[in-house]
Amino acid sequence: MSEEEIQMDCEKTEKKEFSRGFRILLYFAIANTGFAGLSAIYYIPWALRNHGWEMDGMTYFCWNCMFYVIMLFCFIILVKIAVSKRPFSGALVTLFYGVGLLFITGSAIFPSLPGYTQPHMLSGVEGGFYIDMIPFMAGLVLVLFGRILRYGFEYQKEMDSIL
């Protein structure tokens, strides 16, 4: 290759902003997850004090608490993405890992609680340890997606440093 064929553009380009549609969806998601997540700060302590599992049953109570914790986690990560203006970041990887691990943990712990009924497929040793397989599989998929996003994020950082 001659010097004429190689052209290098070393000028710094302006950082692209989110599109209008993406910003609308992002702020809508922040508002909704914020409402649900901040409700967790009130709901979970109230339900624990007032034995919320007696009103709705242990199964509903456990997964409802899990939902509120996940929404709070999503709210924090979405705000972080909005502030940093980078949708593909370590925060998104953390979100997938965290939610996946919450599902896996819940699928293993919740079936051992008294009053837990079988809402999904249970797998385990009779009279011993059980795992609720539907949320367990969902958690595995989310952790796998987190891994894929992590590799993509590392590749993006590597390409940014090269350019």
Long-range contacts (C-beta under 8 A, 24 or more apart in sequence): 15-85, 17-85, 18-85, 18-87, 22-87, 26-78, 26-81, 26-82, 27-82, 29-74, 29-78, 30-75, 30-78, 30-79, 30-82, 33-71, 33-72, 33-74, 33-75, 33-78, 34-75, 34-79, 36-67, 36-68, 36-71, 36-72, 36-75, 37-68, 37-71, 37-72, 37-73, 37-74, 37-75, 37-76, 38-72, 38-75, 39-68, 39-71, 40-65, 40-68, 40-69, 40-71, 40-72, 41-72, 43-68, 44-68, 44-69, 53-115, 57-115, 57-117, 58-110, 58-113, 58-114, 58-115, 58-116, 58-117, 59-110, 59-115, 59-116, 59-117, 59-119, 62-106, 62-110, 62-113, 62-116, 63-106, 63-110, 63-119, 66-102, 66-103, 66-106, 69-102, 70-99, 70-102, 73-98, 73-99, 73-102, 74-99, 88-149, 88-152, 88-153, 88-156, 89-153, 90-153, 92-149, 92-153, 93-146, 93-149, 93-150, 93-153, 94-146, 95-146, 96-142, 96-143, 96-145, 96-146, 96-149, 97-142, 97-143, 97-146, 99-139, 99-142, 100-138, 100-139, 100-140, 100-141, 100-142, 100-143, 100-144, 100-145, 100-146, 101-139, 101-143, 102-139, 103-135, 103-136, 103-138, 103-139, 103-142, 104-135, 104-136, 104-139, 104-140, 104-143, 105-139, 106-132, 106-135, 106-139, 107-131, 107-132, 107-133, 107-134, 107-135, 107-136, 107-139, 108-132, 108-136
